[in-house]
Amino acid sequence: MTDSKTTTKAVNVTSKASVSVLFAGDSGDGMQLTGTQFANTVAVRGSELNTFPNFPSEIRAPAGTISGVSGFQLQFGSKPVYTPGALFDVMIAMNSAALKANLKNLHQGGIIIAGTDGFDEKKLKLAGYPAGVNPLEDGSLSNYTVFPVPVQQLTREALKDSGLSSREVDRCKNMFILGLLYWLYNLPYEGTVEMLKSKFSKKPLIADANIKAVTAGYFFGDETEIFANIGRFDIPPEKEHGTYRRVTGNEAAAIALAAAAKKSGLELFLGSYPITPATEILQNLAKMKKWGAKTFQAEDEIAGICSSIGAAFGGALAATNTSGPGFALKTEALGLAVIMEIPLVVINVQRGGPSTGLPTKPEQSDLFMAMYGRHGEAPLPVVAASSPVDCFYTTYEAARLAVEHMTPVICLTDGYLALSSEPWAVESPDNLAEIKPRIHAPRKPEDPPYLPYKRDENLVRSWAIPGTKGLEHRIGGLEKQNETGNVSHDPDNHELMTKLRAEKIARIADTIPLQTLDNGAAKADLLVLGWGSSYGAIKTAVAQAIEKGYSVAHAHLRYINPFPKNLREILGSYKQVLIPENNNGQLVHIIRDTFLIEPVGFSKVKGLPFTEMEILAKITDLIKEL
C-alpha cells in the first residue's frame, strides 16, 4: 500500500495503514510491560491490534544470552488485524542477543532501534558474536535502517536527581524506549503516565522516575534529529464508536465465566491450581469477588477439579482451568463428572509438551487428549476458541452447553491466545444467549418417586440441588441404573447407560449453529479448515490467496465434538482440504476417521504460532497440484 505524507512545522508525518513492532531484550528489561503499555495506548486510541508475547520458560534465563531474550510483538493498524505480523517493521533491540535472535524476522529495510549499552564486548560475547565483531559497526545491517540509542546512559542522565539507586534507575530504561516509540508513532503518552501513578501509588519515587523516563524518551525523539531521515508515522484509528478495552484470552475467559454465572442465575466457583499459561484465569476471577465469584487455589490439580465437581453437585456454575500437564492429572476426576452427569467447564490452555515441555510456548497438541483422554467410554463436548476475544464467546458457550446439557465441557485455548490481546467492543449482556439450568423443583408428598437419571428429549437429566425436598439420590463413580440412579453392575444396563451418555453428547449437534465459511466460495478447489489459534494466520493467508485469484476458502471450527451437522456437506464441496495445526496432525486424523476423506495436514510444532506467509506458501503449492 502506498503511504501518504503530510508535513508539520517540525517533522514529516507519514500515514501508514498498519505496522508491526517487536520489543526485545533480556527477561529483566521489562519488554512485556513495555509492549503491554504500547498495546493499551493504541487500543484506547481506536486502532485494530493483535499481540504476541514470547518469553523464556526459565524464571530468570541467563542475562545477555539468546535463551534469555524476551519479546513482545504487536501489529496495529487502521483496518482489521488478525496476526502480530509474519515479519515486523520495527525492532527495538535492547541488547545484542535480542538483535541476533530476531533479525531474521525483520523486513528488509526495516527499522532497528538498538540500545547501544547492550552491545559492549561482554554482551556481544554472551550473544555468541565472534571476538571483535559488533553488528552496529561492521556494516552487516546495511539493509536496515539502524538508530543506535544509548538508552541506559540517557535514562541515567534523566534520573540523576531521582533519589533512586543505580539499579532502580536502570529498571526505568524500558519506559524511556516506550516514550521514544510513542513519539515515533505519533501516540500520546499521558495514558501511561496515569497508569504509572496508579501502579506505583504507594511508591511515589518509583512512579516519578518512570514518568520522567517515558517523558524523556518522548522528548528525546522530539528534540533530537535522530529520526530526521524518516520523520514520524501515524496510523489513523478507524474503530466504530463504542466502549472498547484491550483483552487477553485469559482475561476474556474469566469474564465469560462470570457473565455466564450471572446470565444463568448461578453462583460461580473456580477450583484451580496455578500452571503456566493458564494461571491468569484464576487471578482475574479472584478479583471478581464483589460480583460473587468464588475461587479456590487448591493444593494440586486433582484437588482443583474435585472441588469444582463438589461445587457443581451443590448447584454452582463450576469450572476449573489448567494446561496440558494439569489436564492429564484431572482426567480421572473428569470421568467422575461424566458418569455423574453434572455441569463442569474445563478450560485447557494448551502449551508445548509432552511432560513439562515448553511451559511458555503455545501448541495445539491436546486435541486427542480432549477427545479421548479418559478411561472407559466417556465422550464430552469439545469447543475451541480462535482469538483472544473469541475466548470470551467460546468459554461462555462452553458454560451454556455444560449447564443445559448436564455434562462436563472442555474448552481449548492455548498459550498464544491466552497471553495475546485484541481490542474488544465490550459486549452487552442483552446480546448474550440465555442459559437455562434444568434445576428440579422440590417434590411434594403426592409426587411420584424422584428418578435422578430420567431424561428429556435431548437425554438430559435434571439437576438435583442438595437439600431440595424429596430429591435424595445416590451419587458417585459406580455405574448407575437407568433412571433410578441406583448402583448397578448389570451388563445390559451398563451398555445402555454408556450408549445413552454418548447419544446425549451427539444430540448436542441439534442445538449448535451450522458451520459457516469465514471466507471464500461455497464451492472451490481448496478448503483450508482450521481450529483454535491458527485462525488469524489462516484468515489472512486465504484473503491474500483470493486476491491472487486462487480458488480457495476458509472454514474455522469452534465445535469439535460434536461437529456441526453440515460439516460433511461442506467438506464434500472442495477438491482438497488443507488442515494447518500446531501439532502432528490430530484434527487430520479425526476428520479422516469421521468423514472418510483424505485431508492434507500441515503441521508446525515449534512452540510458535503459524504465520500467514507459511500458510500462503502451502496454499500456493497445493493449488498448483490440483
C-alpha positions as a printed NumPy array, in Angstrom:
array([[  0.   ,   0.   ,   0.   ],
       [  1.321,   3.469,  -0.905],
       [  1.92 ,   5.659,   2.125],
       [  0.784,   9.279,   2.06 ],
       [  2.919,  12.009,   3.63 ],
       [  1.898,  15.181,   5.376],
       [  4.207,  17.813,   6.797],
       [  4.051,  19.667,  10.083],
       [  6.284,  22.553,  11.054],
       [  8.57 ,  20.227,  12.943],
       [  8.773,  16.974,  11.011],
       [  7.286,  14.917,   8.212],
       [  4.5  ,  12.583,   9.322],
       [  3.867,   9.504,   7.161],
       [  0.421,   7.958,   7.345],
       [  0.508,   4.146,   7.266],
       [ -2.229,   1.526,   7.205],
       [ -0.501,  -0.781,   9.721],
       [  2.827,  -1.536,  11.352],
       [  4.317,  -4.476,  13.244],
       [  6.663,  -3.749,  16.136],
       [  8.855,  -6.025,  18.259],
       [ 10.14 ,  -5.055,  21.702],
       [ 13.017,  -7.405,  22.579],
       [ 15.557,  -7.567,  25.373],
       [ 16.604,  -9.505,  28.448],
       [ 13.924, -11.08 ,  30.627],
       [ 14.636,  -8.346,  33.179],
       [ 14.352,  -5.46 ,  30.722],
       [ 10.588,  -5.148,  31.096],
       [  9.7  ,  -5.89 ,  27.497],
       [  6.363,  -7.49 ,  28.388],
       [  5.287,  -4.431,  30.377],
       [  6.552,  -2.111,  27.65 ],
       [  4.713,  -3.967,  24.923],
       [  1.561,  -4.182,  27.012],
       [  1.535,  -0.434,  27.636],
       [  2.138,   0.318,  23.976],
       [ -0.721,  -2.059,  23.102],
       [ -3.013,  -0.389,  25.651],
       [ -2.265,   3.009,  24.153],
       [ -3.031,   2.058,  20.554],
       [ -6.126,   0.124,  21.649],
       [ -7.531,   3.089,  23.58 ],
       [ -6.795,   5.32 ,  20.598],
       [ -9.008,   3.072,  18.484],
       [ -6.568,   1.074,  16.375],
       [ -7.006,  -2.547,  15.399],
       [ -4.491,  -4.661,  17.303],
       [ -3.028,  -8.133,  17.697],
       [ -0.193,  -9.031,  20.059],
       [  2.151, -11.939,  20.736],
       [  4.179, -12.069,  23.98 ],
       [  7.097, -14.508,  23.658],
       [  9.28 , -15.085,  26.704],
       [ 11.58 , -17.782,  28.131],
       [ 10.302, -20.628,  30.281],
       [ 13.018, -20.079,  32.87 ],
       [ 12.167, -17.823,  35.793],
       [ 15.349, -15.859,  35.071],
       [ 17.213, -17.023,  31.995],
       [ 20.901, -16.032,  31.764],
       [ 21.13 , -12.296,  31.069],
       [ 22.62 , -11.352,  27.721],
       [ 22.151, -14.775,  26.14 ],
       [ 19.899, -15.856,  23.282],
       [ 17.924, -18.097,  25.64 ],
       [ 17.24 , -15.128,  27.893],
       [ 15.618, -12.969,  25.227],
       [ 12.057, -11.847,  25.96 ],
       [  9.966, -10.356,  23.185],
       [  6.603,  -8.69 ,  22.746],
       [  5.388,  -8.343,  19.156],
       [  2.307,  -6.466,  18.065],
       [  0.704,  -5.275,  14.859],
       [ -1.697,  -2.362,  14.876],
       [ -3.497,  -0.638,  12.071],
       [ -6.498,   1.242,  10.781],
       [ -8.018,  -1.908,   9.234],
       [ -8.686,  -5.35 ,  10.77 ],
       [ -5.536,  -7.024,  12.082],
       [ -5.581, -10.781,  12.705],
       [ -1.924, -11.592,  13.455],
       [  1.022,  -9.83 ,  15.118],
       [  2.708,  -9.868,  11.701],
       [  4.642, -12.611,   9.951],
       [  7.582, -10.18 ,   9.793],
       [  7.896,  -6.984,  11.759],
       [  8.67 ,  -3.481,  10.513],
       [ 10.397,  -2.149,  13.618],
       [ 12.601,  -3.911,  16.153],
       [ 13.651,  -2.446,  19.464],
       [ 16.761,  -4.437,  20.417],
       [ 17.823,  -3.66 ,  23.953],
       [ 20.95 ,  -5.794,  23.562],
       [ 22.938,  -7.818,  21.05 ],
       [ 21.208, -11.105,  21.932],
       [ 17.814,  -9.594,  21.154],
       [ 19.093,  -8.457,  17.763],
       [ 20.671, -11.782,  16.903],
       [ 17.631, -13.818,  17.975],
       [ 15.106, -11.788,  15.964],
       [ 16.859, -10.207,  12.977],
       [ 15.66 , -12.988,  10.645],
       [ 12.066, -11.847,  11.159],
       [ 12.636,  -8.156,  10.373],
       [ 11.588,  -6.86 ,   6.957],
       [ 14.459,  -5.878,   4.671],
       [ 14.772,  -2.121,   5.094],
       [ 13.05 ,  -2.304,   8.466],
       [ 13.894,  -0.062,  11.399],
       [ 16.218,  -1.164,  14.2  ],
       [ 16.378,   0.931,  17.365],
       [ 19.363,  -0.535,  19.21 ],
       [ 20.206,   0.148,  22.84 ],
       [ 23.942,   0.607,  22.428],
       [ 24.577,  -0.103,  26.109],
       [ 23.679,  -3.718,  25.332],
       [ 26.334,  -4.049,  22.642],
       [ 29.503,  -3.861,  24.736],
       [ 32.182,  -6.519,  24.473],
       [ 30.726,  -8.676,  27.249],
       [ 27.174,  -8.613,  25.872],
       [ 28.382,  -9.378,  22.36 ],
       [ 30.296, -12.404,  23.633],
       [ 27.29 , -13.675,  25.608],
       [ 25.167, -13.369,  22.461],
       [ 27.617, -15.531,  20.54 ],
       [ 29.222, -12.938,  18.289],
       [ 32.885, -13.584,  17.376],
       [ 35.534, -11.53 ,  19.157],
       [ 35.835,  -8.048,  17.723],
       [ 32.507,  -8.218,  15.828],
       [ 29.831,  -5.618,  16.528],
       [ 26.85 ,  -5.678,  14.125],
       [ 26.216,  -1.985,  14.777],
       [ 29.635,  -1.146,  13.362],
       [ 30.621,  -3.792,  10.794],
       [ 28.142,  -2.964,   8.032],
       [ 26.201,  -6.22 ,   8.357],
       [ 22.996,  -4.235,   8.956],
       [ 23.29 ,  -2.134,   5.805],
       [ 19.965,  -3.478,   4.512],
       [ 18.168,  -1.979,   7.502],
       [ 17.622,   1.493,   8.911],
       [ 19.548,   1.49 ,  12.192],
       [ 19.229,   4.013,  15.002],
       [ 21.773,   3.472,  17.814],
       [ 20.449,   4.961,  21.062],
       [ 22.361,   4.893,  24.384],
       [ 19.162,   4.1  ,  26.28 ],
       [ 20.741,   3.278,  29.637],
       [ 23.001,   6.348,  29.571],
       [ 20.139,   8.674,  28.656],
       [ 17.881,   7.157,  31.318],
       [ 20.566,   7.647,  33.966],
       [ 21.016,  11.247,  32.906],
       [ 17.271,  11.913,  33.052],
       [ 17.012,  10.365,  36.536],
       [ 20.261,  11.552,  38.095],
       [ 18.352,  13.516,  40.742],
       [ 15.627,  10.894,  41.327],
       [ 16.975,   9.635,  44.641],
       [ 16.884,   6.035,  43.389],
       [ 19.71 ,   3.524,  43.35 ],
       [ 21.522,   2.889,  40.06 ],
       [ 19.78 ,  -0.487,  39.773],
       [ 16.358,   1.099,  40.245],
       [ 17.218,   3.785,  37.696],
       [ 18.289,   1.187,  35.119],
       [ 14.972,  -0.6  ,  35.522],
       [ 13.298,   2.538,  34.101],
       [ 15.023,   2.294,  30.716],
       [ 12.09 ,   0.38 ,  29.247],
       [  9.923,   3.453,  29.896],
       [ 12.45 ,   5.624,  28.044],
       [ 12.207,   3.407,  24.982],
       [  8.419,   3.379,  25.301],
       [  8.319,   7.174,  25.248],
       [ 10.564,   7.204,  22.191],
       [  8.187,   4.84 ,  20.347],
       [  5.225,   6.987,  21.331],
       [  6.897,   9.949,  19.643],
       [  7.859,   7.943,  16.549],
       [  4.258,   6.745,  16.056],
       [  2.566,   9.997,  16.988],
       [  0.906,   8.48 ,  20.058],
       [  0.053,  10.123,  23.39 ],
       [  1.996,   9.113,  26.483],
       [ -0.446,  10.571,  29.028],
       [ -2.26 ,   7.25 ,  29.473],
       [  0.982,   5.585,  30.534],
       [  1.655,   8.427,  32.964],
       [ -1.723,   7.791,  34.619],
       [ -1.013,   4.048,  34.721],
       [  2.333,   4.635,  36.44 ],
       [  0.741,   6.927,  39.026],
       [ -1.817,   4.236,  39.814],
       [  0.57 ,   1.263,  39.714],
       [  3.125,   2.901,  41.995],
       [  0.763,   4.987,  44.117],
       [  2.467,   3.714,  47.278],
       [  5.962,   4.243,  45.806],
       [  5.994,   7.862,  44.626],
       [  9.732,   7.916,  43.884],
       [  9.369,   4.92 ,  41.558],
       [  6.308,   6.474,  39.903],
       [  8.037,   9.827,  39.371],
       [ 11.171,   8.163,  37.962],
       [  9.243,   6.105,  35.433],
       [  7.165,   9.121,  34.411],
       [ 10.347,  11.138,  33.9  ],
       [ 11.809,   8.283,  31.854],
       [  8.837,   7.954,  29.499],
       [  8.69 ,  11.74 ,  29.124],
       [ 12.443,  11.924,  28.473],
       [ 12.16 ,   9.251,  25.788],
       [  9.316,  11.103,  24.091],
       [ 11.157,  14.424,  24.034],
       [ 14.413,  12.775,  23.003],
       [ 12.62 ,  11.852,  19.801],
       [ 11.078,  15.32 ,  19.564],
       [ 14.169,  17.42 ,  20.242],
       [ 16.928,  15.474,  18.504],
       [ 17.331,  14.839,  14.804],
       [ 17.883,  11.114,  15.155],
       [ 14.814,  10.327,  13.008],
       [ 15.25 ,  13.253,  10.606],
       [ 15.568,  10.977,   7.562],
       [ 12.308,   9.089,   8.216],
       [ 10.21 ,  11.511,  10.266],
       [  7.251,  10.252,  12.272],
       [  4.483,   7.794,  11.448],
       [  0.764,   7.907,  12.049],
       [ -1.702,   5.008,  11.916],
       [ -5.163,   6.601,  11.851],
       [ -7.691,   4.843,  14.113],
       [-10.891,   3.709,  12.419],
       [-12.83 ,   1.932,  15.165],
       [-16.597,   2.272,  15.275],
       [-17.985,   4.185,  18.225],
       [-18.448,   2.11 ,  21.353],
       [-16.804,   1.038,  24.571],
       [-13.583,  -0.844,  23.945],
       [-10.977,  -2.483,  26.125],
       [ -7.854,  -4.463,  25.364],
       [ -8.346,  -8.054,  26.482],
       [ -6.152, -11.149,  26.601],
       [ -7.562, -14.616,  26.078],
       [ -7.216, -15.491,  29.756],
       [ -8.95 , -12.272,  30.809],
       [-11.73 , -12.933,  28.307],
       [-12.23 , -16.486,  29.587],
       [-12.508, -15.253,  33.176],
       [-15.028, -12.556,  32.221],
       [-17.039, -15.147,  30.285],
       [-17.374, -17.429,  33.303],
       [-18.573, -14.513,  35.424],
       [-21.02 , -13.44 ,  32.7  ],
       [-22.361, -16.987,  32.307],
       [-22.944, -17.258,  36.052],
       [-24.923, -14.013,  36.083],
       [-26.892, -14.978,  32.979],
       [-27.796, -18.4  ,  34.376],
       [-28.585, -17.142,  37.869],
       [-25.957, -19.438,  39.393],
       [-23.061, -18.82 ,  41.712],
       [-19.618, -19.159,  40.113],
       [-16.93 , -21.416,  41.554],
       [-13.447, -21.968,  40.11 ],
       [-11.263, -24.706,  41.599],
       [ -7.769, -24.221,  40.262],
       [ -4.07 , -24.879,  40.659],
       [ -1.565, -22.388,  39.203],
       [  0.063, -23.507,  35.953],
       [  1.59 , -21.609,  33.046],
       [ -0.006, -20.269,  30.853],
       [ -3.456, -20.667,  32.468],
       [ -2.936, -19.055,  35.881],
       [ -4.292, -15.629,  34.909],
       [ -7.823, -17.048,  34.678],
       [ -7.651, -17.808,  38.403],
       [ -6.024, -14.45 ,  39.14 ],
       [ -8.621, -12.481,  37.203],
       [-11.578, -14.284,  38.777],
       [-10.076, -13.792,  42.232],
       [-10.525, -10.059,  41.634],
       [-14.245, -10.529,  40.969],
       [-15.336, -11.446,  44.49 ],
       [-17.59 ,  -8.402,  44.656],
       [-19.563,  -9.887,  41.772],
       [-19.984, -13.195,  43.552],
       [-17.132, -15.203,  42.024],
       [-15.631, -17.779,  44.368],
       [-12.109, -19.008,  43.668],
       [-10.171, -21.77 ,  45.377],
       [ -6.443, -22.29 ,  44.868],
       [ -6.1  , -25.992,  45.605],
       [ -3.004, -27.906,  46.69 ],
       [ -2.814, -29.728,  43.359],
       [ -4.603, -30.218,  40.041],
       [ -6.672, -33.181,  41.265],
       [ -7.977, -31.23 ,  44.235],
       [ -8.796, -28.34 ,  41.914],
       [-11.146, -30.339,  39.705],
       [-12.576, -32.385,  42.592],
       [-13.527, -29.2  ,  44.439],
       [-15.248, -27.999,  41.254],
       [-17.135, -31.277,  40.947],
       [-18.359, -30.792,  44.507],
       [-19.417, -27.231,  43.702],
       [-21.264, -28.427,  40.59 ],
       [-23.091, -31.076,  42.62 ],
       [-24.005, -28.309,  45.038],
       [-25.617, -26.227,  42.292],
       [-22.89 , -23.799,  41.233],
       [-21.623, -22.987,  37.776],
       [-18.342, -24.784,  38.359],
       [-15.139, -24.508,  36.348],
       [-11.504, -25.497,  36.514],
       [ -8.603, -24.244,  34.421],
       [ -5.251, -25.79 ,  33.601],
       [ -2.708, -26.584,  30.908],
       [ -1.566, -29.893,  29.414],
       [  0.264, -31.482,  32.39 ],
       [ -2.533, -30.483,  34.768],
       [ -5.177, -31.661,  32.319],
       [ -3.556, -35.108,  32.413],
       [ -3.877, -35.18 ,  36.201],
       [ -7.532, -34.158,  36.077],
       [ -8.687, -36.94 ,  33.744],
       [ -9.805, -39.493,  36.369],
       [-11.935, -36.911,  38.144],
       [-13.252, -35.783,  34.766],
       [-14.552, -39.314,  34.259],
       [-16.363, -38.991,  37.591],
       [-18.097, -35.845,  36.338],
       [-19.068, -37.721,  33.156],
       [-20.737, -40.637,  34.959],
       [-22.404, -38.308,  37.466],
       [-23.635, -36.154,  34.549],
       [-23.086, -32.797,  36.174],
       [-22.141, -29.499,  34.51 ],
       [-18.471, -28.529,  34.6  ],
       [-16.364, -26.204,  32.42 ],
       [-12.758, -27.345,  31.936],
       [-10.514, -24.751,  30.268],
       [ -7.285, -26.223,  28.913],
       [ -4.784, -23.534,  27.904],
       [ -2.537, -25.741,  25.783],
       [  1.243, -25.46 ,  25.777],
       [  4.165, -27.302,  24.244],
       [  4.576, -30.847,  25.535],
       [  4.852, -33.656,  26.397],
       [  5.611, -33.567,  30.122],
       [  6.879, -30.155,  31.242],
       [  7.775, -29.498,  27.612],
       [  7.705, -25.807,  26.704],
       [  5.754, -24.121,  29.51 ],
       [  5.538, -20.665,  27.919],
       [  5.156, -21.72 ,  24.275],
       [  1.839, -22.422,  22.504],
       [  0.808, -25.708,  20.925],
       [ -2.46 , -27.366,  19.831],
       [ -1.402, -30.85 ,  20.862],
       [ -4.079, -31.695,  23.464],
       [ -6.902, -32.301,  20.982],
       [ -6.607, -36.097,  21.146],
       [ -6.492, -35.833,  24.923],
       [ -9.634, -33.704,  24.996],
       [-11.448, -36.11 ,  22.686],
       [-10.257, -39.448,  24.031],
       [ -8.083, -38.951,  27.111],
       [-10.213, -40.711,  29.706],
       [-10.549, -44.353,  30.663],
       [-13.789, -46.034,  29.7  ],
       [-16.332, -44.658,  27.263],
       [-16.534, -41.024,  28.348],
       [-17.373, -38.682,  25.438],
       [-17.524, -34.965,  26.137],
       [-18.316, -31.809,  24.176],
       [-15.143, -30.072,  22.991],
       [-15.052, -26.457,  21.828],
       [-12.063, -24.355,  20.771],
       [-11.501, -20.581,  20.819],
       [ -9.952, -18.877,  17.799],
       [ -8.773, -15.482,  19.069],
       [ -8.259, -13.65 ,  22.378],
       [-11.693, -12.026,  22.081],
       [-13.242, -15.322,  20.975],
       [-12.045, -16.84 ,  24.266],
       [-14.945, -14.925,  25.802],
       [-17.594, -16.228,  23.427],
       [-16.294, -19.799,  23.348],
       [-15.947, -20.042,  27.131],
       [-19.443, -18.608,  27.515],
       [-20.746, -21.207,  25.055],
       [-18.923, -23.96 ,  26.979],
       [-20.759, -22.849,  30.124],
       [-24.102, -22.848,  28.287],
       [-23.562, -26.349,  26.928],
       [-22.45 , -27.636,  30.33 ],
       [-25.447, -26.255,  32.194],
       [-28.135, -27.002,  29.633],
       [-26.874, -30.497,  28.779],
       [-25.67 , -31.536,  32.251],
       [-22.185, -32.538,  31.137],
       [-18.578, -31.511,  31.565],
       [-17.372, -29.446,  28.577],
       [-13.769, -28.97 ,  27.522],
       [-12.826, -25.527,  26.21 ],
       [ -9.482, -25.46 ,  24.389],
       [ -7.376, -22.319,  24.136],
       [ -3.568, -22.135,  24.074],
       [ -0.654, -20.03 ,  25.256],
       [ -0.814, -17.788,  22.194],
       [ -4.475, -16.889,  22.69 ],
       [ -4.196, -16.769,  26.47 ],
       [ -1.464, -14.127,  26.613],
       [ -2.066, -12.278,  23.338],
       [ -4.564,  -9.444,  23.172],
       [ -7.015,  -7.613,  20.948],
       [ -9.357,  -4.636,  21.313],
       [-12.816,  -5.803,  22.339],
       [-16.053,  -3.928,  21.888],
       [-17.404,  -4.767,  25.332],
       [-20.439,  -6.995,  24.938],
       [-23.878,  -6.038,  26.177],
       [-25.394,  -8.703,  28.455],
       [-28.589,  -8.37 ,  26.419],
       [-26.797,  -9.834,  23.402],
       [-25.664, -12.988,  25.193],
       [-27.529, -16.246,  24.76 ],
       [-29.809, -17.281,  27.584],
       [-28.544, -20.075,  29.854],
       [-31.341, -22.144,  31.349],
       [-30.4  , -24.595,  34.118],
       [-32.603, -27.714,  34.43 ],
       [-32.96 , -27.463,  38.218],
       [-35.53 , -29.898,  39.595],
       [-38.24 , -28.421,  41.783],
       [-38.898, -29.775,  45.318],
       [-41.106, -32.869,  45.422],
       [-44.446, -32.935,  47.125],
       [-45.552, -35.996,  49.127],
       [-48.06 , -36.977,  46.442],
       [-45.478, -36.766,  43.618],
       [-44.104, -39.977,  42.056],
       [-40.648, -41.128,  43.223],
       [-37.747, -38.955,  42.053],
       [-35.798, -40.515,  39.183],
       [-32.417, -38.717,  39.009],
       [-31.497, -40.216,  35.625],
       [-34.839, -39.767,  33.916],
       [-34.136, -37.797,  30.732],
       [-35.811, -35.251,  28.462],
       [-35.96 , -35.349,  24.65 ],
       [-32.245, -34.433,  24.491],
       [-31.417, -37.199,  27.008],
       [-30.544, -34.587,  29.624],
       [-31.248, -35.382,  33.267],
       [-32.371, -32.782,  35.772],
       [-30.118, -31.031,  38.281],
       [-30.923, -32.062,  41.85 ],
       [-29.568, -29.472,  44.276],
       [-28.63 , -30.986,  47.679],
       [-31.111, -30.086,  50.368],
       [-34.046, -29.828,  47.979],
       [-37.011, -31.638,  49.492],
       [-37.626, -35.082,  48.088],
       [-34.599, -35.243,  45.773],
       [-32.414, -37.609,  47.761],
       [-30.429, -39.903,  45.447],
       [-27.186, -41.832,  45.219],
       [-24.048, -40.252,  43.847],
       [-20.574, -41.479,  42.972],
       [-18.443, -43.119,  40.335],
       [-20.126, -46.521,  40.236],
       [-22.404, -47.22 ,  37.284],
       [-25.984, -46.073,  37.79 ],
       [-29.144, -47.914,  36.992],
       [-31.105, -46.234,  34.246],
       [-33.486, -43.608,  35.675],
       [-33.315, -44.684,  39.348],
       [-29.613, -43.922,  39.801],
       [-29.168, -46.973,  41.998],
       [-25.78 , -48.683,  41.814],
       [-25.917, -51.328,  39.082],
       [-23.472, -53.939,  37.819],
       [-25.917, -55.373,  35.321],
       [-24.175, -55.809,  31.91 ],
       [-27.171, -54.75 ,  29.85 ],
       [-27.711, -51.664,  31.981],
       [-24.052, -50.647,  31.669],
       [-24.247, -50.893,  27.896],
       [-27.487, -48.898,  27.894],
       [-26.069, -46.131,  30.099],
       [-22.881, -45.981,  28.019],
       [-24.873, -45.511,  24.839],
       [-27.235, -43.004,  26.456],
       [-24.332, -40.838,  27.627],
       [-22.775, -40.956,  24.146],
       [-26.049, -40.192,  22.402],
       [-26.642, -37.238,  24.722],
       [-23.398, -35.68 ,  23.539],
       [-24.187, -36.489,  19.895],
       [-27.582, -34.755,  20.153],
       [-25.865, -31.514,  21.122],
       [-25.302, -31.146,  17.356],
       [-29.017, -30.33 ,  17.121],
       [-28.571, -27.279,  19.348],
       [-25.399, -25.677,  17.943],
       [-25.085, -23.464,  14.846],
       [-24.321, -24.898,  11.427],
       [-20.766, -24.48 ,  10.215],
       [-20.169, -21.358,   8.111],
       [-17.378, -20.224,   5.819],
       [-15.138, -17.464,   7.084],
       [-14.025, -16.54 ,   3.574],
       [-14.252, -17.788,   0.009],
       [-16.83 , -19.512,  -2.145],
       [-19.098, -22.389,  -1.129],
       [-17.501, -24.489,  -3.878],
       [-13.837, -24.092,  -4.733],
       [-10.652, -26.039,  -5.374],
       [ -9.28 , -25.877,  -1.832],
       [-10.79 , -25.527,   1.635],
       [ -8.493, -24.521,   4.484],
       [-10.058, -25.994,   7.619],
       [ -8.71 , -24.706,  10.901],
       [ -9.391, -24.734,  14.618],
       [ -8.068, -22.736,  17.523],
       [ -5.323, -20.143,  17.334],
       [ -4.432, -20.736,  13.679],
       [ -7.438, -18.559,  12.803],
       [ -5.682, -15.236,  12.239],
       [ -2.894, -16.656,  10.091],
       [ -5.321, -18.741,   8.001],
       [ -7.76 , -15.855,   7.553],
       [ -5.005, -13.513,   6.392],
       [ -3.389, -16.104,   4.107],
       [ -6.678, -17.114,   2.47 ],
       [ -7.594, -13.462,   1.857],
       [ -4.209, -12.954,   0.187],
       [ -4.664, -16.145,  -1.858],
       [ -8.087, -14.995,  -3.083],
       [ -6.549, -11.645,  -4.088],
       [ -4.095, -13.637,  -6.205],
       [ -7.013, -15.324,  -7.95 ],
       [ -6.738, -18.716,  -6.256],
       [ -9.884, -20.826,  -5.788],
       [ -9.725, -21.243,  -2.025],
       [-11.979, -20.892,   1.019],
       [-11.625, -20.938,   4.806],
       [-13.773, -22.573,   7.482],
       [-12.86 , -22.491,  11.161],
       [-14.235, -24.899,  13.749],
       [-15.476, -23.866,  17.173],
       [-17.389, -27.105,  17.783],
       [-15.149, -30.169,  17.522],
       [-17.275, -32.673,  19.429],
       [-19.878, -32.957,  18.167],
       [-19.132, -31.433,  14.777],
       [-21.76 , -29.139,  13.217],
       [-24.334, -31.189,  11.303],
       [-23.463, -29.687,   7.902],
       [-19.693, -30.158,   8.103],
       [-19.763, -33.275,   5.928],
       [-21.564, -31.348,   3.191],
       [-19.046, -28.503,   3.353],
       [-16.038, -30.812,   3.191],
       [-17.507, -32.534,   0.158],
       [-17.734, -29.27 ,  -1.784],
       [-13.988, -28.937,  -2.344],
       [-11.408, -30.866,  -4.331],
       [ -8.994, -30.858,  -1.423],
       [ -8.975, -29.925,   2.273],
       [ -5.909, -28.449,   3.999],
       [ -5.707, -28.564,   7.808],
       [ -2.93 , -26.46 ,   9.421],
       [ -2.274, -27.381,  13.075],
       [  0.31 , -26.669,  15.758],
       [  0.616, -30.409,  16.348],
       [  1.472, -33.501,  14.336],
       [ -1.926, -33.706,  12.636],
       [ -4.547, -34.506,  15.266],
       [ -7.591, -32.917,  13.623],
       [ -6.493, -34.538,  10.364],
       [ -6.936, -37.969,  11.98 ],
       [-10.329, -37.065,  13.452],
       [-11.645, -35.654,  10.161],
       [-10.341, -38.661,   8.249],
       [-11.907, -41.134,  10.672],
       [-15.234, -39.3  ,  10.865],
       [-15.838, -38.356,   7.235],
       [-13.684, -40.906,   5.357],
       [-11.839, -38.265,   3.332],
       [ -8.1  , -37.733,   2.953],
       [ -7.273, -34.167,   4.015],
       [ -3.768, -32.718,   3.706],
       [ -2.138, -31.957,   7.031],
       [  0.214, -29.042,   7.583],
       [  1.998, -29.349,  10.913],
       [  4.129, -26.912,  12.865],
       [  5.445, -27.98 ,  16.264],
       [  7.973, -25.299,  17.201],
       [  6.247, -23.605,  20.125],
       [  5.389, -20.768,  17.739],
       [  2.097, -19.884,  16.051],
       [  1.679, -20.101,  12.286],
       [  2.432, -17.065,  10.172],
       [  0.325, -16.072,   7.2  ],
       [  3.396, -16.438,   4.964],
       [  3.764, -20.124,   5.851],
       [  0.126, -20.92 ,   5.163],
       [  0.023, -18.901,   1.943],
       [  3.067, -20.813,   0.669],
       [  1.34 , -24.127,   1.456],
       [ -1.877, -22.996,  -0.25 ],
       [  0.11 , -21.975,  -3.328],
       [  1.855, -25.348,  -3.513],
       [ -1.415, -27.289,  -3.182],
       [ -3.302, -25.173,  -5.724],
       [ -0.581, -25.87 ,  -8.29 ],
       [ -1.055, -29.626,  -7.757],
       [ -4.846, -29.615,  -8.218]])
